Amino acid sequence: MFELTGKVALVTGGRRGMGRSHALALAAQGAKVVVTDIDENECALVVAEIKSKGGEAACFKMDVSKKDQVDSVFDETIKQFGRLDILVNNAGIYFSKIALELTEDDWDKMLGINLKGQFLCAQRAAREMAKNNWGRIVNIASVASGQVGVGIAGGAHYTASKGGIIGMSETLAAEWAPLGINVNVIGPGAIDTPMVQAAQMPQEAMDAMLARVPLKRIGRPEEVSAMVVFLASDEASYVTGATFYVDGGWLAV
Protein backbone atom coordinates (compact mmCIF):
# COMPACT_ATOMS: atom_id res chain seq x y z
CA MET A 1 0.00 0.00 0.00
CA PHE A 2 0.92 3.66 -0.51
CA GLU A 3 3.35 2.74 -3.28
CA LEU A 4 4.47 5.84 -5.22
CA THR A 5 7.08 4.36 -7.54
CA GLY A 6 6.98 6.10 -10.91
CA LYS A 7 5.24 9.17 -9.52
CA VAL A 8 6.78 12.65 -9.57
CA ALA A 9 6.08 14.89 -6.58
CA LEU A 10 6.81 18.56 -5.97
CA VAL A 11 6.99 19.90 -2.40
CA THR A 12 7.00 23.64 -1.72
CA GLY A 13 8.66 24.97 1.40
CA GLY A 14 10.68 21.77 1.45
CA ARG A 15 13.96 22.87 2.97
CA ARG A 16 13.13 22.17 6.63
CA GLY A 17 10.40 21.28 9.10
CA MET A 18 7.29 19.63 7.74
CA GLY A 19 8.28 20.27 4.11
CA ARG A 20 11.52 18.35 4.51
CA SER A 21 9.66 15.56 6.27
CA HIS A 22 7.06 15.37 3.48
CA ALA A 23 9.77 15.21 0.82
CA LEU A 24 11.60 12.40 2.62
CA ALA A 25 8.38 10.45 3.20
CA LEU A 26 7.31 10.65 -0.44
CA ALA A 27 10.78 9.59 -1.58
CA ALA A 28 10.73 6.66 0.85
CA GLN A 29 7.60 5.39 -0.93
CA GLY A 30 9.33 5.56 -4.30
CA ALA A 31 8.39 8.98 -5.66
CA LYS A 32 10.83 11.20 -7.48
CA VAL A 33 10.76 14.43 -5.50
CA VAL A 34 11.31 18.05 -6.49
CA VAL A 35 12.16 20.12 -3.42
CA THR A 36 11.53 23.86 -3.67
CA ASP A 37 12.00 26.79 -1.31
CA ILE A 38 13.45 30.29 -1.19
CA ASP A 39 16.79 28.87 -0.01
CA GLU A 40 18.18 26.57 -2.68
CA ASN A 41 21.23 25.60 -0.60
CA GLU A 42 19.07 24.14 2.16
CA CYS A 43 16.91 22.40 -0.46
CA ALA A 44 20.06 20.80 -1.82
CA LEU A 45 20.71 19.25 1.59
CA VAL A 46 17.30 17.58 1.52
CA VAL A 47 17.95 16.31 -2.00
CA ALA A 48 21.31 14.92 -0.88
CA GLU A 49 19.57 13.12 1.99
CA ILE A 50 17.06 11.58 -0.40
CA LYS A 51 19.78 10.49 -2.81
CA SER A 52 21.85 8.99 0.03
CA LYS A 53 18.93 6.63 0.64
CA GLY A 54 18.72 5.62 -3.02
CA GLY A 55 16.01 8.05 -4.09
CA GLU A 56 15.81 10.47 -6.99
CA ALA A 57 15.32 14.18 -6.37
CA ALA A 58 16.06 17.71 -7.55
CA CYS A 59 15.90 21.13 -5.97
CA PHE A 60 14.90 24.57 -7.23
CA LYS A 61 14.69 28.00 -5.70
CA MET A 62 11.12 29.30 -5.83
CA ASP A 63 9.06 32.04 -4.23
CA VAL A 64 5.52 30.67 -4.51
CA SER A 65 4.03 34.17 -4.54
CA LYS A 66 5.79 34.98 -7.84
CA LYS A 67 4.05 33.48 -10.87
CA ASP A 68 7.09 33.76 -13.10
CA GLN A 69 9.14 31.72 -10.63
CA VAL A 70 6.38 29.14 -10.26
CA ASP A 71 6.12 28.71 -14.03
CA SER A 72 9.89 28.48 -14.41
CA VAL A 73 10.25 25.75 -11.76
CA PHE A 74 7.32 23.74 -13.10
CA ASP A 75 8.79 24.01 -16.59
CA GLU A 76 12.11 22.66 -15.30
CA THR A 77 10.34 19.87 -13.43
CA ILE A 78 8.57 18.71 -16.58
CA LYS A 79 11.77 19.05 -18.59
CA GLN A 80 13.71 16.90 -16.12
CA PHE A 81 11.10 14.32 -15.10
CA GLY A 82 8.56 14.42 -17.92
CA ARG A 83 5.46 14.71 -15.76
CA LEU A 84 4.01 15.82 -12.42
CA ASP A 85 1.68 13.65 -10.35
CA ILE A 86 1.74 15.02 -6.80
CA LEU A 87 1.88 18.54 -5.37
CA VAL A 88 2.31 19.24 -1.68
CA ASN A 89 1.57 22.92 -1.07
CA ASN A 90 3.52 23.27 2.15
CA ALA A 91 5.21 26.68 1.83
CA GLY A 92 3.98 29.14 4.42
CA ILE A 93 5.04 31.86 6.81
CA TYR A 94 3.91 33.16 10.17
CA PHE A 95 4.63 36.35 12.06
CA SER A 96 2.58 37.74 14.89
CA LYS A 97 0.99 41.18 14.86
CA ILE A 98 -2.25 42.31 16.49
CA ALA A 99 -5.03 43.21 14.08
CA LEU A 100 -5.12 46.92 14.92
CA GLU A 101 -1.45 47.21 13.93
CA LEU A 102 -1.51 45.09 10.76
CA THR A 103 -0.42 47.00 7.68
CA GLU A 104 -1.49 46.40 4.12
CA ASP A 105 2.00 45.11 3.38
CA ASP A 106 1.77 42.66 6.29
CA TRP A 107 -1.53 41.36 4.97
CA ASP A 108 -0.33 41.10 1.38
CA LYS A 109 2.87 39.27 2.37
CA MET A 110 1.03 36.67 4.44
CA LEU A 111 -1.78 36.07 1.95
CA GLY A 112 0.63 36.23 -0.99
CA ILE A 113 2.68 33.29 0.24
CA ASN A 114 0.16 31.28 2.24
CA LEU A 115 -2.87 31.52 -0.05
CA LYS A 116 -2.03 33.04 -3.44
CA GLY A 117 1.10 30.89 -3.60
CA GLN A 118 -0.91 27.73 -3.05
CA PHE A 119 -3.32 28.69 -5.81
CA LEU A 120 -0.56 29.51 -8.32
CA CYS A 121 1.15 26.17 -7.69
CA ALA A 122 -2.11 24.19 -7.71
CA GLN A 123 -3.27 25.82 -10.93
CA ARG A 124 -0.04 25.03 -12.74
CA ALA A 125 0.11 21.52 -11.27
CA ALA A 126 -3.44 20.78 -12.40
CA ARG A 127 -2.58 21.74 -15.97
CA GLU A 128 0.19 19.15 -15.96
CA MET A 129 -1.77 16.47 -14.08
CA ALA A 130 -4.74 16.78 -16.44
CA LYS A 131 -2.51 15.52 -19.26
CA ASN A 132 -2.40 12.12 -17.56
CA ASN A 133 -5.89 12.23 -16.00
CA TRP A 134 -4.34 11.58 -12.57
CA GLY A 135 -3.16 13.90 -9.84
CA ARG A 136 -2.98 14.49 -6.13
CA ILE A 137 -2.83 17.97 -4.62
CA VAL A 138 -2.32 18.22 -0.86
CA ASN A 139 -2.69 21.71 0.58
CA ILE A 140 -1.36 22.39 4.08
CA ALA A 141 -3.59 24.64 6.18
CA SER A 142 -3.77 24.71 10.00
CA VAL A 143 -5.98 23.76 12.90
CA ALA A 144 -6.48 27.54 13.20
CA SER A 145 -8.48 27.92 10.00
CA GLY A 146 -11.92 28.99 11.14
CA GLN A 147 -15.16 27.33 12.29
CA VAL A 148 -13.36 25.07 14.80
CA GLY A 149 -12.96 27.43 17.74
CA VAL A 150 -9.21 27.98 17.45
CA GLY A 151 -8.19 31.60 17.01
CA ILE A 152 -4.67 32.97 17.37
CA ALA A 153 -4.22 36.36 19.01
CA GLY A 154 -1.94 38.31 16.69
CA GLY A 155 -2.70 36.02 13.77
CA ALA A 156 -5.72 37.43 11.90
CA HIS A 157 -3.74 37.51 8.65
CA TYR A 158 -2.46 33.96 9.21
CA THR A 159 -5.81 32.39 10.10
CA ALA A 160 -7.46 34.19 7.18
CA SER A 161 -4.93 32.62 4.82
CA LYS A 162 -5.38 29.15 6.28
CA GLY A 163 -9.17 29.32 6.23
CA GLY A 164 -8.96 30.50 2.64
CA ILE A 165 -6.99 27.39 1.75
CA ILE A 166 -9.85 25.15 2.85
CA GLY A 167 -12.49 27.09 0.94
CA MET A 168 -10.32 27.22 -2.16
CA SER A 169 -9.50 23.52 -1.98
CA GLU A 170 -13.13 22.46 -1.80
CA THR A 171 -13.85 24.39 -4.97
CA LEU A 172 -10.77 23.08 -6.77
CA ALA A 173 -11.75 19.53 -5.80
CA ALA A 174 -15.16 20.02 -7.41
CA GLU A 175 -13.75 21.60 -10.57
CA TRP A 176 -10.88 19.20 -11.10
CA ALA A 177 -12.52 15.86 -10.24
CA PRO A 178 -13.42 15.32 -13.93
CA LEU A 179 -9.72 15.74 -14.71
CA GLY A 180 -8.75 12.89 -12.40
CA ILE A 181 -7.25 15.25 -9.83
CA ASN A 182 -7.99 14.90 -6.12
CA VAL A 183 -7.50 17.96 -3.90
CA ASN A 184 -7.37 17.65 -0.13
CA VAL A 185 -6.24 19.63 2.90
CA ILE A 186 -4.28 18.80 6.02
CA GLY A 187 -4.71 21.02 9.07
CA PRO A 188 -1.80 20.36 11.44
CA GLY A 189 -2.13 21.20 15.10
CA ALA A 190 0.90 22.04 17.25
CA ILE A 191 3.85 20.49 15.39
CA ASP A 192 7.51 20.77 16.40
CA THR A 193 8.97 22.74 13.49
CA PRO A 194 11.49 25.58 13.08
CA MET A 195 8.59 27.97 12.33
CA VAL A 196 6.93 27.14 15.64
CA GLN A 197 10.27 27.48 17.43
CA ALA A 198 10.88 30.86 15.75
CA ALA A 199 7.54 32.13 17.04
CA GLN A 200 9.12 31.98 20.52
CA MET A 201 5.88 31.18 22.31
CA PRO A 202 6.27 31.64 26.08
CA GLN A 203 6.49 28.31 27.89
CA GLU A 204 3.33 28.98 29.87
CA ALA A 205 1.44 29.66 26.65
CA MET A 206 2.79 26.45 25.12
CA ASP A 207 1.83 24.51 28.26
CA ALA A 208 -1.68 25.97 28.15
CA MET A 209 -2.06 25.01 24.50
CA LEU A 210 -0.82 21.45 25.04
CA ALA A 211 -3.17 21.10 28.02
CA ARG A 212 -6.00 21.22 25.46
CA VAL A 213 -4.47 18.35 23.46
CA PRO A 214 -5.61 14.91 24.67
CA LEU A 215 -2.29 13.32 23.67
CA LYS A 216 -0.51 15.93 25.88
CA ARG A 217 2.43 16.52 23.56
CA ILE A 218 3.48 18.45 20.51
CA GLY A 219 3.32 16.57 17.23
CA ARG A 220 6.21 15.46 15.04
CA PRO A 221 6.52 16.46 11.36
CA GLU A 222 6.57 12.83 10.26
CA GLU A 223 3.16 12.31 11.85
CA VAL A 224 1.78 14.82 9.36
CA SER A 225 3.81 13.31 6.53
CA ALA A 226 2.05 9.98 7.00
CA MET A 227 -1.21 11.70 6.05
CA VAL A 228 0.51 13.36 3.09
CA VAL A 229 1.64 9.96 1.78
CA PHE A 230 -1.86 8.53 2.12
CA LEU A 231 -3.48 11.44 0.28
CA ALA A 232 -0.83 11.22 -2.46
CA SER A 233 -1.47 7.54 -3.07
CA ASP A 234 -3.90 5.40 -5.01
CA GLU A 235 -5.42 4.36 -1.69
CA ALA A 236 -6.94 7.87 -1.48
CA SER A 237 -8.69 7.50 -4.83
CA TYR A 238 -12.14 8.22 -3.35
CA VAL A 239 -11.00 11.09 -1.12
CA THR A 240 -11.27 14.64 -2.40
CA GLY A 241 -12.39 18.00 -1.07
CA ALA A 242 -11.73 16.88 2.50
CA THR A 243 -9.81 18.43 5.39
CA PHE A 244 -7.90 16.18 7.77
CA TYR A 245 -6.78 17.58 11.12
CA VAL A 246 -3.60 16.02 12.50
CA ASP A 247 -3.80 17.61 15.92
CA GLY A 248 -3.46 15.06 18.69
CA GLY A 249 -7.17 15.32 19.40
CA TRP A 250 -7.17 19.11 19.94
CA LEU A 251 -10.53 19.58 18.19
CA ALA A 252 -12.10 16.62 19.97
CA VAL A 253 -12.38 18.44 23.31
N, C-alpha and C positions, 0 to 999 in steps of 0.2 A: 504494500500500500504506500501511497504518497510518493511514488516513483516519478522523478522529473527528468530522467535521462532523455536527451534530445531537445529539451526545452531551453529557451533563452530568456533570462530574467534580467530586468534592470531595476536597481534599487537606488532611490534618491536619498541623500543624506546618509550615505553608507560608510562614512569614514570612522565612526565610533558609535558607542552606545547601542541602541536598538537597531539602527541601520546596519552596523557591522554584524551584529548577531543574525539579522535576517539574511544578509548576504552569505554568511557562513552556513546557515541552516539550509538554504536553497542549494548551495553547492554540494553539501553533504548528501543531498537526495539526487544528485546527478545533473542539476541544471548548470548551464554555462551562465556566468553572472557578470553583468556590467555594473560596476560600482561607481557612483557619481557623488560629487559633493563640491563645495567651494574650495576645498583644499586637496589638490590632486596628489600631493606628496603623502598625505595620510591615507588617501584611497589606495595608493600604490602598496602600502603596507598590508591592507586587507587583501588585495589581490595576491600579494606574495604569500600570505597565509593560506589562501585557497589553493594556490598552485603547489605549496609544500605538502598538501594533503592529496595531491593528484588531480585537483580540479582544474577547470579552465575558466579564466576570468580576464577582464580588462577594466581599466579605470579611465574616467574622463572628468575634467573640471566642468562644473555646470552650476549656474545660478538658476534655479527653477522659475524665478520670477521674470526671467528674460527670455522671450520667445525665440530670439535668434540663437541663443545658446542651447535651448531645448532642441530646436530643429537640427542644429549642427551635431549634437551628441547622438540624437536618434538616427541621423543620417550615417554617422560613423558606426553605430551599432549594427545597422542593417548591412553596411558595407563589409564589416568584419565577420558577422555571424549569419547573415542572410535572412534573418527573421527576428520577430520579437513575440514572445508568448505570454510573459508575466511582467507586470509592473507593480512594484511596491512603492507607493507614494509615501515615503517616510520623512522626507526633509521638512523641518519645522524649527521655529525659534520661539523663545519665550523671554520676555523681560517684563518686570512688574512696574506698573504705574497706575495710580488711582485715576478713576474716570474723569474727575474734574480737572486733572492736569494733562490728560492725553492730548497730544497735538495731532494735526492731520498727518504729519509725516510719520508719527508713531503708528497710527492706524494703518496707513498705506503700506508701511514696511511689514507689519505683522500679517495683514491680509494678503499682501503681495506674495509672500513666501508660503504661508500656511494654507491659503485657499486658492488664490489665482494660480500659484505654482502647481498645485495638484491638478487643477483643470487643464492647464497647458500640457502637462505630461500625459494625462489620461486621454486627452483629445488626440494627441499625436500617436500614442500607443494604440488606440482603438483603430486608427487608420491602417496601421500595420497589421494588427491582429485580424481585422476583417478580411484580409487577403487570404487567410488560412481558415476562416470561419471557426476560430478557437482563440480564446484569450481569457486571462485572469487579471483583474485589476484589484489590488488591495490598498485601500486608502487608510492611513493611520490618523485617527482623530484623538479623542481623549474621553475619560470618564466625565470630565467637565465640559459637556457639549450641549447642555440644555435639556429641560424636561425630566431630569433625573434627581434634582435637588442638590446638585453639587456646583456651587459658585465659587469663584476664586477672587477674593478681595485684591484689587490691583490687576485684574486680568480680564477686563471687559473685552479688550481687543483680541485676546487669546481665545476666550470661550466663544466669542462670535465667529472666529475663524473655524474652530473645531465643530461647532454646531452647523456651520455652513457646509462643511465636508459631508455630513450625514445627509442633509437635504439634497445636495448636489448628487451624491452617490446613488440615492434612491431613483432620481430621475435618469441618470446615466444607465442604471441597471435596466430600467424600462425601455429606454431608447435602443440600447445595444444588445439586448437579448436576441433579437432576430439575426444579429451578426455573429452569434456564437460566443459573445463576450460576457462573462460574469463580473459584476462589480460589487464588492463588499467592503465593509468598514470594520476596523478593530479600534476599540476605545480602551486603551490601557489605563489602569489605575496608577497607583504610586509605584514606579519602576526605578530601580537603581541605575541611573544613567548620568553621564557627565552634565547634561542639561539640568537635571534635578539638583545635582551637587552644586552647580554654578549658581543656582537660585538662592543658595545659602539660607535655607529655611531654618529659623531658630529651632533648637532641639525640642523645646516644649511644644512648638507648633507641629513638628513632625510626630512627636509622641501622641498629640491629640488626634492627628489625622489617622495614625495607625491604630489608635484605640477604636476607631469606627470600622476597621477591617477585621472580619471574623478570623482570618488566618494569622493576624497579629504580626505581620512582617511586611517589609517592602518586597515587591516582586523583582524577579531577575529578567533581564532582556530575553534570554532564551525561552522563557515561559510564554512570551508574546510571540516569539519566532515559531513556536510549534503551531500556533493558530495560523500564522502566515503560510507555513508549508501546507497545511490542510486546505486553506482557501485557494492556494495556487495549484492544487492537484486535481486529477480526474475525480477523486472521491468527493469533491465539492461541486459536482456537475449540476446538482439541483438546488444550489444555494446561490442566490443573488439578491441584491438590494437589502441585505441584512447587516445589522450592526452587532458585533460580538464584544462584550466587555470582559477584559482580562484584568480583574481588579481584586482578586482575593476575597470576593464576596461583599465588597464595599456597598454595592447597590442593593444587597439583599436585606440590609438592616435599616 
